[in-house]
Amino acid sequence: MRYQVIVIGAGMVGTSIAWHLQNTGTQVLMLDKRPPGSETSYGNAGLIQREAIHTRPFPRQLVELIRVLPNHSTDIRYRWPAVLRYRQALLKYWQYSSPAEVSKIDQEWQTLIEHCTSEHQEMITSADAEHLIRRVGWIELHRSEDKFNNAVKLAGEAVEQGVTHKVLTVAELQEMEPNVDFKDYVGGIHWLNSWQVTNPGELVKAYAKDFEAKGGAIAEHSVMAIEPFEGGWKVSTDDGDYYSDDLVVAAGPWSADLIEPLGYKIPLFPMRGYHQHFEVTQKNMINHSMIDMDIGFAMGPMQQGIRITTGAEMTLMDASKNFGQLTSVMKHVKKVLPLENAVESEAWCGSRPCMPDMKPVIGAADKHEHLWFAFGHSFQGFTLGPVTGRVVQQLMQGQEPLVDLEPFSSKRFGDQ
Ligand SMILES: Cc1cc2nc3c(=O)[nH]c(=O)nc-3n(C[C@H](O)[C@H](O)[C@H](O)COP(=O)(O)OP(=O)(O)OC[C@H]3O[C@@H](n4cnc5c(N)ncnc54)[C@H](O)[C@@H]3O)c2cc1C
């Protein structure tokens, strides 16, 4: 059987693309080695981040570099094999992180972010997934006066872009979250029009179920190779071959390896994060997700318990787990919130798909007909899945996309 479209990857990005295509009458097969929403789109902090109007540049100030270099910091760590393997991408990341470049990149990035909640809403309603969404915002916590003042200034500027917030004193924080010890903090910013999802993997599964209800097909197989075939595509898996007219690669951090044999060298690199859940008690119950901006962890109330997520560890995709960063983070977390029993015996880890210029790759492949890319959403792929789904569907069906996709084209890397 030949499908109209095969989408490889059933994370938030692939599922949203499959949903939008099927919703407009295209017959889609979504292929993933695991059930929908089982990888990075399962393990994230579950925030739909309307406030995320700035990308995350490489630290360029000397004081920041000196802080990160000894590899003991809680928010970012690295392992040398990954630094060596991704050295060219990292060099580019450094270059794209100059203030002038970041200012331009942020403007392009904002064209996607501004649609994140409205695009999720359409899918939430259709998938009957309202019970997974908490529209209570989330709280950014600060320990240093300087950084807090700067964050308050940026929050003020974000109002112009439709981002709403409230600056909170320590007393106000304490009133909102009585179980948290705020003595080491100087204040917080409550992002009001961002949303929290109480089980990110379940939201992807709900979208995937709705996709199936619309007539879409899902197959659980590992894709081994893709090749052009009779004007369309042949997708070889560990359980036979599948055929389609069009092919979408939305395989998150695995995407670059899948398309490299076709001649695409995309400088995608992984940034790993860890999470662990802790049992909820009367003493640690929290109402909002909170991110400690100085130590670099998030704590959020999830269906499985209180989820603690870490910042970034630059490591190879298949490297063994290293719990050093999580262990350091937990020492700080436990000073803030009384957490005792872990829900799982071992922490989860997964990788953010990152690009040197901090923008995802979305659009038509430049060397092949009927091939489409959608990956590299780095720290906000859970937020940006549905808007990516919308624009990929529009592009594939010859409509004017909601967002100008030129800045996100894979052509921007030229022939590498
Ligand atoms: C700790 C942490 C916290 C985060 N917090 C947030 C947050 O609060 N908000 C936010 O917006 N983002 C957050 N992110 C980022 C976000 O999770 C990712 O950007 C997003 O999940 C990427 O989605 P994706 O669909 O591109 O990739 P994935 O969810 O990883 O999906 C890719 C899929 O492709 C499949 N696949 C890969 N190769 C193959 C193959 N060969 N054959 C078959 N299937 C294949 C995989 O099995 C996988 O299911 C966080 C990330 C981490 C690690």
The ligand as a MOL file (V3000), in Angstrom:
LIG
                    3D

  0  0  0     0  0            999 V3000
M  V30 BEGIN CTAB
M  V30 COUNTS 53 58 0 0 0
M  V30 BEGIN ATOM
M  V30 1 C 14.4860 18.0380 30.4350 0
M  V30 2 C 13.7510 18.6900 29.2840 0
M  V30 3 C 12.7830 19.6560 29.5450 0
M  V30 4 C 12.1030 20.2720 28.4730 0
M  V30 5 N 11.0810 21.1400 28.7580 0
M  V30 6 C 10.3560 21.6720 27.7380 0
M  V30 7 C 9.2210 22.5050 28.0060 0
M  V30 8 O 8.8280 22.7050 29.1620 0
M  V30 9 N 8.5640 23.0380 26.9570 0
M  V30 10 C 8.9530 22.8140 25.6710 0
M  V30 11 O 8.3380 23.3710 24.7470 0
M  V30 12 N 9.9850 21.9900 25.3820 0
M  V30 13 C 10.6960 21.4110 26.3810 0
M  V30 14 N 11.7490 20.5890 26.1090 0
M  V30 15 C 12.1230 20.3520 24.6990 0
M  V30 16 C 11.1380 19.4050 24.0320 0
M  V30 17 O 10.8890 18.2960 24.8480 0
M  V30 18 C 11.6720 18.9410 22.6720 0
M  V30 19 O 12.0610 20.0540 21.8970 0
M  V30 20 C 10.5760 18.1970 21.9200 0
M  V30 21 O 10.0590 17.1410 22.6950 0
M  V30 22 C 11.0870 17.6610 20.5870 0
M  V30 23 O 10.0010 17.0160 19.9740 0
M  V30 24 P 10.2080 16.1430 18.6870 0
M  V30 25 O 8.8880 15.6270 18.2770 0
M  V30 26 O 11.0160 16.9100 17.7090 0
M  V30 27 O 11.1810 14.9570 19.1870 0
M  V30 28 P 10.8640 13.6360 20.0360 0
M  V30 29 O 9.8040 13.8500 21.0230 0
M  V30 30 O 12.1690 13.1350 20.5440 0
M  V30 31 O 10.2900 12.6410 18.9450 0
M  V30 32 C 11.0890 12.0990 17.9220 0
M  V30 33 C 10.5490 10.7160 17.6480 0
M  V30 34 O 11.2460 10.1580 16.5280 0
M  V30 35 C 11.3330 8.7700 16.7490 0
M  V30 36 N 12.4170 8.2230 15.9390 0
M  V30 37 C 13.6950 8.6710 15.8750 0
M  V30 38 N 14.4110 7.9250 15.0200 0
M  V30 39 C 13.5640 6.9680 14.5430 0
M  V30 40 C 13.7190 5.8790 13.6500 0
M  V30 41 N 14.8990 5.6180 13.0450 0
M  V30 42 N 12.6580 5.0850 13.4180 0
M  V30 43 C 11.4540 5.3260 14.0040 0
M  V30 44 N 11.2530 6.3490 14.8710 0
M  V30 45 C 12.3020 7.1560 15.1300 0
M  V30 46 C 11.6090 8.6580 18.2500 0
M  V30 47 O 11.2750 7.3610 18.7280 0
M  V30 48 C 10.7470 9.7630 18.8090 0
M  V30 49 O 9.4870 9.2940 19.2600 0
M  V30 50 C 12.4430 19.9460 27.1410 0
M  V30 51 C 13.4010 18.9630 26.8860 0
M  V30 52 C 14.0530 18.3260 27.9470 0
M  V30 53 C 15.0560 17.2540 27.6370 0
M  V30 END ATOM
M  V30 BEGIN BOND
M  V30 1 1 1 2
M  V30 2 1 2 3
M  V30 3 2 2 52
M  V30 4 2 3 4
M  V30 5 1 4 5
M  V30 6 1 4 50
M  V30 7 2 5 6
M  V30 8 1 6 7
M  V30 9 1 6 13
M  V30 10 2 7 8
M  V30 11 1 7 9
M  V30 12 1 9 10
M  V30 13 2 10 11
M  V30 14 1 10 12
M  V30 15 2 12 13
M  V30 16 1 13 14
M  V30 17 1 14 15
M  V30 18 1 14 50
M  V30 19 1 15 16
M  V30 20 1 16 17
M  V30 21 1 16 18
M  V30 22 1 18 19
M  V30 23 1 18 20
M  V30 24 1 20 21
M  V30 25 1 20 22
M  V30 26 1 22 23
M  V30 27 1 23 24
M  V30 28 2 24 25
M  V30 29 1 24 26
M  V30 30 1 24 27
M  V30 31 1 27 28
M  V30 32 2 28 29
M  V30 33 1 28 30
M  V30 34 1 28 31
M  V30 35 1 31 32
M  V30 36 1 32 33
M  V30 37 1 33 34
M  V30 38 1 33 48
M  V30 39 1 34 35
M  V30 40 1 35 36
M  V30 41 1 35 46
M  V30 42 1 36 37
M  V30 43 1 36 45
M  V30 44 2 37 38
M  V30 45 1 38 39
M  V30 46 1 39 40
M  V30 47 2 39 45
M  V30 48 1 40 41
M  V30 49 2 40 42
M  V30 50 1 42 43
M  V30 51 2 43 44
M  V30 52 1 44 45
M  V30 53 1 46 47
M  V30 54 1 46 48
M  V30 55 1 48 49
M  V30 56 2 50 51
M  V30 57 1 51 52
M  V30 58 1 52 53
M  V30 END BOND
M  V30 END CTAB
M  END
